[in-house]
Amino acid sequence: MRKKEMIAMLLAGGQGSRLGVLTAHKAKPAVPFGGKYRIIDFPMSNCINSGVDTVGVLTQYMPLQLNQHIGIGTPWDLDRRVGGVTVLAPYMKSEQGDWYMGTADAIFHNIDFIDQYNPKYVLILSGDHIYKMDYSQMLDFHKENKCDVSIAALTVPWEEASRFGLMNTHEDGRIYEFEEKPANPKSNFANMGIYIFNWDILRDALERDNLIHENSDFGMHVLPMLLNDDKRMFAYPFRGYWKDVGTIDSYWAANMDLIQTVPDFNLYEDFQKIYTDSEHQPPMYTGENAEVQGCIISEGCEVLGSVYNSVLGTNVIIEEGAIVNGSIIMGDCYIGKNVHIDHCIIDIGCTIGENVKIGIGENIPNEEKPHIYNTGITVIGENSVIPDNVKIGKNCVIFGKTAPKDYQNSALEGGLLESGQSIFEVSEVIE
């Protein structure tokens, strides 16, 4: 028996459908963020910075890039013989195998993994939030209050409280009621999806709820059950930066937070560093006529044009005469000469031809998915190609290898979608 006081279970199987084409080929936690990082780097780094050296990562949707990124956990010092990081995918059990049907169901199917470490406490995390947090301080809070369950809580503005799952508490922090997106909230204490359970309490609850709900979920089923059992459940107040980057707009905004003169979220401080699987890259180069203002420029970039208020991933080339403003360009992209890009997100491995203009015209919501693409941000999917001399409006979505014939009069009006030689149908990519 390999005894551990607390282990972490990191839920990283989500599709992230509200990120649209950015998650067509990869799980949400694998989406690049802040130049050279991936979203999952943040909870993974939090674990090792908090002294949690045993992490189970539960994957499901499009796991290839995520699995390759995690590897054996070397960047986070989690390549260990006892503990370390283990990727836990759905597997065959008895005569059939099933997908994870809910957040708690995913943990239920990995009880044996947890049992082998015989932990006293289990930390449950989501793999798709941007924040820094010392989980050891939350564990101290859990012990001091003799909790059965501790839930990290973020104080949100009252005017936004109805958008969240909320917890109502007594003065000592003990939770007496949950409210899911209430019209008239009683508190502004939002559930962050970060939990510490006593393992014996959680194990019993998972087994009981699995008999009732095949799609067992923490928020909908397990936590209300334990509250009804009168378990000691407390809200742990968190006062740092935390952002759910689950939409195109929030993903763009969180990246833009990084480039402020005094950023709300600091990637550069030595305290609580964020680690990632970073290959050795050549240094960044700027040409003699280049201009860069208020940007994050990652290793291996070559900037010959102008880049303003933007985030560039590794190995991005910006040719002469190109202007990039308020945009996120992920790794291994090529931006041709005299290109103008404004408020765009360009995924990994894209090629933008010469004299292209992207993000122009009126802010017209996307025709196919107006609930996803509606804030004026145009999104280019992974490994896409845009030919020379085309104009593309706001809230457009492009994926695949497009050709001049795909653009009527060399233009794509705002709010439209264009696909080239792609293995995905339109509906499959943007769902």
Disulfide bonds with the S-S distance in Angstrom:
none
